[in-house]
Amino acid sequence: MTRARRPKSVRVRLAAARRLRASQTRTERKLWDALASLPLAGTHFRPQMDIGPYVVDIACPAAKLVIEVDGAHHAEKENAARDAERTRWLEGEGYRVLRFWNSDVTSNPNGVLQSITAAIHGSIEAHPLKHEGARR
């Protein structure tokens, strides 16, 4: 049996996600490496994950959490409006969106990690998520 060919829009998004994974910014890579060191059982973060029409910087599907790392150009009016629209769409799909400036990730990585931990578990002292997919 042959697998059905994916629609062109899906193939385009997947190709974009692959390109973005291969060319992560230095700050995204720094956050990605820091997330790998967190003792958050079952969270399974994914870089450059496609969700609907968007490719997000980092996602934790089990917690329905999206993490965006923004450079200074995101402060420009047009980009900020696109980011707000994107956030509304993702929230409409049940995701929570955390946005951090590049400077937050580089100057206060522990604070960023604490914010992510609190978003996933409700507080930084809470128990880790139980995610069955992590045991496979």
QUIZI-V626150 format. One record per backbone hydrogen bond with DSSP energy under -0.5 kcal/mol. NH is the residue of the N-H (numbers start at 0). CO is the residue of the C=O. E is the energy in kcal/mol with one decimal. If there is no record, write none. Layout:
nh->NH co->CO e->E
nh->NH co->CO e->E
This chain:
nh->9 co->6 e->-0.5
nh->10 co->6 e->-2.2
nh->11 co->7 e->-2.5
nh->12 co->8 e->-2.0
nh->13 co->9 e->-2.6
nh->14 co->10 e->-2.2
nh->15 co->11 e->-2.3
nh->16 co->12 e->-2.6
nh->17 co->13 e->-2.3
nh->18 co->14 e->-2.3
nh->19 co->15 e->-2.7
nh->20 co->16 e->-2.5
nh->21 co->17 e->-1.9
nh->22 co->18 e->-1.0
nh->23 co->20 e->-0.9
nh->28 co->24 e->-2.5
nh->29 co->25 e->-2.1
nh->30 co->26 e->-2.3
nh->31 co->27 e->-2.7
nh->32 co->28 e->-2.7
nh->33 co->29 e->-2.0
nh->34 co->30 e->-2.6
nh->35 co->31 e->-1.5
nh->36 co->32 e->-0.7
nh->36 co->33 e->-0.9
nh->37 co->34 e->-1.1
nh->39 co->37 e->-1.7
nh->40 co->38 e->-0.9
nh->42 co->39 e->-1.7
nh->45 co->58 e->-3.0
nh->47 co->56 e->-3.5
nh->48 co->55 e->-0.8
nh->50 co->53 e->-2.9
nh->53 co->50 e->-2.3
nh->55 co->48 e->-2.8
nh->55 co->53 e->-0.5
nh->57 co->66 e->-1.8
nh->58 co->45 e->-2.4
nh->59 co->64 e->-2.8
nh->60 co->43 e->-0.5
nh->61 co->42 e->-0.5
nh->62 co->59 e->-0.8
nh->63 co->59 e->-0.8
nh->63 co->60 e->-0.8
nh->64 co->59 e->-1.9
nh->65 co->95 e->-3.2
nh->66 co->57 e->-3.4
nh->67 co->65 e->-0.5
nh->67 co->97 e->-3.1
nh->69 co->67 e->-0.6
nh->69 co->99 e->-3.1
nh->73 co->70 e->-1.9
nh->74 co->71 e->-2.1
nh->75 co->72 e->-1.0
nh->79 co->75 e->-3.0
nh->80 co->76 e->-2.1
nh->81 co->77 e->-1.9
nh->82 co->78 e->-2.7
nh->83 co->79 e->-2.3
nh->84 co->80 e->-2.1
nh->85 co->81 e->-2.5
nh->86 co->82 e->-2.7
nh->87 co->83 e->-2.4
nh->88 co->84 e->-2.2
nh->89 co->85 e->-2.7
nh->90 co->86 e->-2.8
nh->91 co->87 e->-2.1
nh->92 co->88 e->-1.0
nh->92 co->89 e->-0.6
nh->93 co->90 e->-1.6
nh->94 co->89 e->-2.4
nh->95 co->63 e->-2.6
nh->97 co->65 e->-3.1
nh->97 co->95 e->-0.5
nh->99 co->67 e->-2.6
nh->101 co->69 e->-2.4
nh->103 co->100 e->-0.8
nh->104 co->100 e->-1.7
nh->105 co->101 e->-2.2
nh->106 co->102 e->-2.6
nh->107 co->103 e->-2.3
nh->111 co->107 e->-2.0
nh->112 co->108 e->-2.5
nh->113 co->109 e->-2.3
nh->114 co->110 e->-2.1
nh->115 co->111 e->-2.2
nh->116 co->112 e->-2.6
nh->117 co->113 e->-2.6
nh->118 co->114 e->-2.1
nh->119 co->115 e->-2.0
nh->120 co->116 e->-2.8
nh->121 co->117 e->-2.1
nh->125 co->122 e->-0.7
nh->130 co->128 e->-0.8
nh->131 co->129 e->-0.6
nh->133 co->130 e->-1.5
nh->134 co->131 e->-1.7
nh->135 co->132 e->-0.8
